[in-house]
């Protein structure tokens, strides 16, 4: 099996053709614009329904009284703003797609796998040289390992053990491996092409998106003009809820979401279908981070510090980093990270420095004040 070879001097010839559409009557490009919008309203509706039916009240971060008393913008204003924002972003997406002729093609998979196999082959050829730098003779090492393996196994398997390892340590020890790809090289190439390369692309998109969001978000809090004219709009919502997740000015939406997402996709090289997944999950995560519920079975809140509870602290008037302030700007708010990781909050020391006990007390104080105000309003009426 390990001695089967493939000629790599003649790379596979390929012909590109469009990838068949997932939906017959809708192009993948248009679907990539539709799915995030659909996900926004679907996930928001689910949380609205949970709130309306008062399910799982024990997992609420805020009470209904807080929602009514503390927010400075009506639900109607939020919904109109979101619809306008999504209309503008969709129009920009359509324009960008037509300008770049966005679309996925297939047909060169075998060619790309062969390219990766060639890289693996050349990397394998470098192993003897690396061992030589360490003072180890690759041919002697391979032969000794083979002899040792042969002495430890049943006679009927003689010649089979260590073939793979030896072909890596000293590639030219085995006949027929000089001018072709071995089966294991093809297997590694396919793993890289189908698994590791897409994973790396998603990793790049996530890291760039998180970085873009963090530093722009922090800048909008640090600069008084930017906060007042661009970002304060979003902070009219002190008690976050799902429908209000992307309640922003058009300027903020353009900077954070439109430009940030576009650059993430361009730098990472995600395909249209990978873009569908990334954009849809990003929107679902953004909605979930504003849902107002710490649901233990919510998969978007599993195993990640960046979740609903983390971002809710950022929306509170007391969510200020008390250990550091900038006298030339606004007080330094905490927990700027959005969507996927809290990497930059940790690196830049902008994580909320209040203890769990302090946070719990502050939340309880907010609930008590909202109850008192609600009771006073009832008396007035």
Buried (B, 14 or more C-beta within 10 A) or exposed (E): EBEEBBEBEEBBEBEEEEBEBEEEEEBBBBBBBBBBBEBBBEBBEBBBEBBEEEEBEEBBBBBBBBBEBBBEBEEEEBBEBBEEBBEBBBEBBBEEBEEEEBBBEEBBEBEBBBBBBBBBBEEBEEBBEEBEEEEEEBBEBBBEBBEEBBEEEEEEEEEEBBBBBBBBBBBEBBEEBEEBBBBBBBEBBBBBBEEEBBEEBBEBBBBBBBBBBBEBBBBBBBBEEBBEBBBBBBBBBBBBBBBBBBBBBBBBBBBBBBBBBEBBBEBBEBBBBBBBBBBBBBBBBBBBBBBBBBBEEBEBBEEEBBBBBBBBBBBBEBBBBEEEEEEEBBBBBBBBBBBBBBBBBEEBEBBBEBEEEEBEEBBEEBBEBBBEBBEEEEEEE
